[in-house]
Structure formats: structure tokens, C-alpha cells
Amino acid sequence: MNERELEVLVEAAASAHRERDHEGRLAPPPAWSDLAPEQREAVYRLQLVTRKMERAVAGVSGTVQAVLARIGG
């Protein structure tokens, strides 16, 4: 895997968007399975920074927005 391919996988795994399975449960991004443990750690750190930036701009993170949208219908 080259550096660009790795970058794409990390960005895909770090996104707040999560697919749901046929029963409505959140499913891990497919990119997650393609990452080594140390790369998953990098994704986690990126998610922390991203959520903090989202809260600074929008007042809440993308994760919170998704939860509120799901609760509110």
C-alpha cells in the first residue's frame, strides 16, 4: 500500500459517518479492517482532533449531530 492509499483509508476510517447494517446497527467503516493496529491508533488520534475542531466551529461534533438527528427523526 502506498502513502496515498493509506491516507485515503485513514480519512475514510476517521469520518464521523457510519453505515448501518440491515438491523440498523452501526457498522465499522470497511477501511478499518485494512489498517494495522498502529494505523488504527493514528485514526483514533485524528478523530479526537477532528471532533474537537467540529465542536469549535459548530458547537457540537459530527457524532453528536448524527445522534441528535437520529433521535429527532
C-alpha positions in Angstrom: 0.0 0.0 0.0 1.4 3.4 -0.9 1.2 6.5 1.2 -1.7 8.0 -0.8 -3.7 4.8 -0.4 -3.0 4.7 3.3 -4.1 8.4 3.6 -7.4 7.6 1.9 -8.0 4.6 4.3 -7.2 6.7 7.3 -9.5 9.5 6.2 -12.3 7.1 5.5 -12.0 5.4 8.9 -11.8 8.7 10.7 -15.0 10.1 9.3 -17.9 10.6 11.6 -20.2 9.0 9.0 -21.1 5.4 9.8 -23.0 2.9 7.7 -25.7 0.8 9.3 -26.3 -2.9 8.8 -29.6 -4.4 7.9 -30.7 -4.3 11.5 -29.8 -0.6 11.9 -26.7 -1.2 14.0 -23.6 0.9 13.3 -21.0 -0.9 11.3 -17.3 -0.1 11.4 -16.0 1.5 8.2 -14.6 -1.1 5.8 -11.3 0.8 5.8 -10.8 0.0 9.5 -10.2 -3.7 8.6 -7.5 -2.7 6.2 -5.4 -0.8 8.8 -2.7 -2.2 11.0 -3.0 -1.6 14.8 -0.7 1.4 14.8 -2.6 2.9 11.9 -5.8 2.4 13.8 -4.2 4.3 16.7 -3.5 7.2 14.3 -7.1 7.1 13.2 -8.2 7.4 16.8 -5.9 10.4 17.4 -7.2 12.0 14.2 -10.8 11.5 15.3 -10.1 13.3 18.6 -8.6 16.3 16.8 -11.4 16.3 14.2 -14.2 16.2 16.8 -12.6 19.0 18.7 -12.4 21.1 15.6 -16.1 20.3 14.8 -17.1 21.4 18.3 -15.2 24.7 17.9 -16.9 25.5 14.6 -20.4 24.1 15.0 -20.7 23.9 18.8 -21.1 20.1 18.7 -19.2 17.3 17.0 -20.4 15.5 13.9 -21.0 12.5 16.1 -23.4 14.5 18.4 -25.1 15.9 15.3 -25.7 12.4 14.0 -27.1 11.2 17.3 -29.4 14.2 17.6 -30.6 13.7 14.1 -31.3 10.0 14.8 -33.2 10.8 18.0 -35.1 13.7 16.4 -36.2 11.6 13.5 
